[in-house]
Amino acid sequence: MTVVSSLVVGLYMIEGGLTFMGSSQQRSNAAAELGVEYDERSKLEVIEDLIAEGVDAVPTVSPAVLTSVIGINEEDIEDLFPLAGVSNKTTVYSNESGKYLIYKSDRHGFNNPDDQWDATNIDWFLTGDSFTHGAAVQPGQEIAGQIRSITRSPSISVGISANGPLDEYAALVEYGEALRPEKVLWVYFEGNDLKIDLQRNQKNPLLMQYMEDDFTQNLINRQQEIDNRLEEYILSEKAKAKAKAQAQAQLYKTRWIRLHAIRKVVGFDVDVDVDVDNPLFEKILAKAKDRVEAWGGELYFIYLPEYARYNKADIPHDWYNKKSEVINLVKELDIPVIDIHQEVFANHPDPLALFPFRLNGHYNADGYAEIAKAIVDGVKGYEAKNKK
């Protein structure tokens, strides 16, 4: 075997190891080392077990997956595009900490105690993606739940897994407008909001209608239609589960061929797709600010950092994922910014301790608690400053 071929074989052996380490098996092994019980079942198995026990359980459904079947063609423009999951159902999400997040969805399909919608005045309203949805923790440990515990004030999250900026603005239009909350938290995740999610949003003509000033689907009053549409989708997807598993295997194969894991480790795939100059992003934020201020509320931009910031040495934090450019853009729109990297992670003696098993993914309950405290303190500071 030549030196070159030996090197190639060696690289793919390393890639295989890194890919394996990034799987759920790595989390299971980490849990075993710590003596933490880890649920090895797939999401489908969890749902089927709950149904066998007589529980009416469904998986989470996000606008991102619906985009593959609704809204991508001009003829879909009058179709119904849900922005949440099925309402009032036992809902199964994901497992990063050893235990699946299973929650009873509220009357509009979000991860909130349903009685929050009955509050006369909503103090806190959050729009975002999986980090706002509550990935990796149990009900009440997500950001909205932690804020609720700290402030004893009503808080509602319309965050859903894989949301992009346009999904988040659409949820603000559909649900925020009816509630007119005092404080709206725009929860931005640097890992994919501009790299992936906004690009997907732009390809959806139905979603792009939200850039029109008066557009709404009136989703808050169409829950039965939404539930019917989502249940139909879930049934069709269950039949495709095997094919999707095969597609996932193909994705891993493609990533293996590209040495995806090695490229991430050595930094080749860092910060290549963050399009801060995308005019749609600025337009979305400007429209969100105008809408919230029109009802007398205040919009806050919450900047969430990703795991890779803390798993590598000598990260240039302002440059990484164009963080300073994103924050400067938001500040130019006169939107208050709460930088969670600066307020929480940069000051923490062990940032990786805020991720489940110290592995790549979402935050753990301690991480969400620290973030919620930083948000509440940041908002209070901003309010106090503007009262002077």
N, C-alpha and C positions, 0 to 999 in steps of 0.2 A: 504494500500500500504506500503510495507516495505521501510526501509531507502535506501537500494540498488536500488530498482526499482524506487523510487522517484528520486534518483540521476541520473539514466540512462535517465528517461524521461526529467529531467531538462537539461541534457547535450544536448539532441537532440532538445529541444526547443531553446536553445542558438544557436546550430548549424544552425537551420532553420533561425533564425534571422540574423546570420552572413552571411549565404549564400544569403539571400534576399538582405542584405545591399551591397553585392558585385555585384549585378546585375545592369543593366542599370537603373532600377528604382531609385537606390541610386543616380546616376548622375542626373537623372531628378529632384529628390527632391532637391538636392543641387543647381541645376540651378534655380529652382523656388524660393528658399530662397534668391538667389542673384539677382533675376530679370532678369536672362539670358534665352533667348528663347532656348528651347531644342527640337530637331527633334525626335519625338517618333517613326517614321517609322522604319521598318526593312530595311536592305540593299536591299532585293529583292523588297520591296515596292518602295524604292527610284528608283531603276533601271526601274521597270515597269512604274512608273510615268514619268520618263524621256523619255522612249520609246513612251509613249502615247502622249508626247509633240513633237515627231518627232526627238528626240535626239538618236543617235546611241550609246547607253550606254552599258557597260559591267562591271562585277565585277573584282576586282583584282584576279589574279591567281598566286600562288607561287609554287616553286619547291617542297615545303613540302607537298602540297596537291596532286601534280602530282605523288609523290613517291608511292601513293597508287595504281596507275595504270600503271606507266611506270618505268622500270629500276630495279624492285625488283627481277626479275628472270633472269637467265643467257640467256634465249632466247630473252630478251629485249635488249641485249647488243648493237645491231645495230640500235635500235630505236632512234627517235629524242626526246631529253629531253630539253624543253625550260627552260630558267633561268629568264624569265621576263613575263610580261603580253602581251595582244594584243596591237599591235602598232597603234598609231594615232587614238585612241578611247577615248571618254569620259568615264573615269574609276572611279568607285565608290569603296571607301575603307571602312573606319570605322568612328565611331562617339564616341568620348570621351569628347569633349568639348562643345557639344550642336549642332554642325553642322558637317555633313558628309564631309570628305575629298573627293572631286570630282575634278579630274584633267584630262587634255588632255595628254594622254601618248605620249612619243616621238617616233621617228621612230623605236626604238628597244623595246618599251613597258615599259620603265622606267618613273619615275616621275621627268622629267627634261623639261625645255623649249627646244623645238626641235632644235633651232638654236645653242645650245651649241655644237652639234656634228659637226658644220661647222667651229669651231674655228681652226686656224692653229696649235696652241699649247695649250694643255689642262694643266692648272696649277695644278688643284685639281681633284682627282678621289677617290670616296668613295665606299667601298664595305662593306655590313653589312646586318642587318635584318630590322625589322619593325621600329626601331629607326632611321635607315638611310633612310628608305623608306619615312618617314614623318608622321607616325601615330599620330593622335590626333590634328594636325594643318592643316592650309590651304596651298595651293601651294605657295612656296617661303619662308615659315616659317620653313621648315625642315633644317637640318644641312647644306646641300649643298647650299640651297638657301640663308641661312644666311651668309655663307662663301662668296658666290658670291656678296652679298651686301656689305660686309666689304672690300673685296679685289678688287672688280671690275674686277675680273679675271674669265675666264671660269672654271666652275666646273661641273662635271658629277657624278651623283650617280647611281650605279647599285644595290643599296640596295633593297631587297624585303622581305616582311613579312615572318617571320618564317625561314629565311635562317639559315643554320648552317655553320661552318667553311669550309666545303668542297664545299657547294654551292657558298660561297663567293670567294673561290679560283678559282672555275670554271668560275665565272663571270669575275674575273681578267684575266684569260687566254683568254676567248672569246672576251672580249671587251677592256680590258686594254692594251693588247698586240698590238692591232691595233692603239690605241691612243698614247701609250707611254708617259703617263703624267709625269710631274716632281715630283709631290707629291701624293703618294697613302696612303689613310687613311684606315687602317683596323679597323673597328668599332666593338669592342667586347662588348657584353652585358652579364654581369655576371649572369643574372637571368636564362638563359637557354642554352647558347652556348655550354657548356660542360655537363650540366645536362641532356639535352634532344636532342638537335639538332645534335650534332656530332654522337651520338649513332644511330640516324635515318640515317644519311649520310652513315655510315659504312655498312648498310644493303642494299645499292643500288649499285649493281655491275657496272651499267652504270656510275654512278658518280665516283666510285672508279678508273675508268680508267684515271681520271685526275691526279692520282699519277704517271702515266707514263709520261716521260719527253716530248714526242712529241705529246701527245694526244690532239685533238681538235675536236669539232663538226662543226667548221666553222659557228657558229650561226650568226655572224655579216653579213654574206652573204646569209642567208637562211630565211629572215624574212617572206616571203609569206608562206613558209612551216610551220613556227612556228605559224603564225596567223591562218592558216587552222586547225592545230592540236589543238590549244587552243579554237577556236570557236566550234569545234566539242566536246571538253571536256565540255565547258560551257553549251551547249545544253543538253548534257547527265546529267549534274549535276542539271540543273534546274528541270528536271523530278524527281530527287531524293530529292528535297528540303524538302518535307514533312518527308521522312524517316530520313533525317539528323537531322531535328528538334526533332524527336522522340529519335534519338540516343543521342542528346545533353541533352535531359531530363533525359535519363538513366545515362549519365555521372554525372549529378548533384545528381541523386539518389545515385549512387555509392559513390560519395564524401561525401554525407550526412551520409551514413552508416559508413564511416571511420572517421566521425567527422573531415573532412578535414579542415574546416575553423578554428575550435578550435585548431587543431594541429598546424596550421600556426601561430595563435595568441600566443600560449604559446611556440612556437619555436621547436616543435617536428620534423617539416619538414624542418628545416633550414640546409643547407649545407650538405646534405646527399649524393648527387650524383655528386659532382664536381670532375671529374676525370682528375686532372692536369697531372697525369702520363701516360695518354693515348698517346702512341707513335705517333699516327696519327696526333694529334694536333701539336706537335712539328715539325713533318715532313711537314705538310701543311704550317706552318709559315716559315720554312726554305726555302721551294720551292718558296713561295711568295717573300721572300726577294731576293733570287737569281735571280728570273725572273725580278723583278723591277730594280734591280741594273744592270742587263745585258743591259737594254736600257738606263741607265744613270739616273734613277729616285731614289727616296728615299721612303722607306716604314716606316710608322709611325703606332704604335699600340695605339688605343684610347680605354681606359677602361671606360665603362659606368656603373654606379651603379644603383641598383634597389630601388624601393620605400621602401621596408621593412627595409632598412638601417636606415631610418629616421623616421619610424613610431613606433620604439621600443626603449626603454631606454637601455643604457649601451651596445650598440652593440660594440663588439671588431672589429673595422673596418679592421685591417690588416688580422685577422683570418677569418672574415665573407666571405663566398663563396671562401675561400682560395685565397683571393685577393693577398696577398704578394707572394704566391707560383706561381700564374699565372704571375705576373709582373716580378718576378725573372727569370722565364723560358724565358720570352720574352727578358729580358735584357741579358741573357746568349747567346742569338742568335744575340746580338748586334743590336737589333731593338729599336729605340727610343720610349719611352713610354710617353704618356700624360694621366695622371691619373685624370679623370674628378671628381671623388669623392674629391680628394685632392685639385684640382684647382678651383672647382666651389662649390660643395655642402658643404664641410667641413668649408668653409669660409662664407657661406651664413647665414644670421641671421634667416632665416625661410625656410629651404630646401623644406618643403612640399608645399610652395607657387609656386614651379616650376613644379607641377603636376596639371592637370585639376581638379578643385574643391577640391584640396588637397586629392585626392583619388588615390588608387593604379592603376597603368597603365603606360602610356608613359609620356613624358614631355609635357608641354605646350609651347607656342611660346616664352615666356620669358626664359624658361629652355633651349630650343634649341639655343636661341640667346646667352646666357651665355656660352654654350658649344662651339659654333662656335668661339666666341671670344677667349676662352681658347685655342682652337686648333690653331688658327692663331697665337696667341702670343707664344704658345709653339713651333710651327714650326719655327717662326722667331728667337726665342731664340736659338734653336738647330742650325739653319743655321749660325747665328752670331758666336756662339761658335766654329763651325768647320771652319770658315774662318780665325780665329786667328792663 
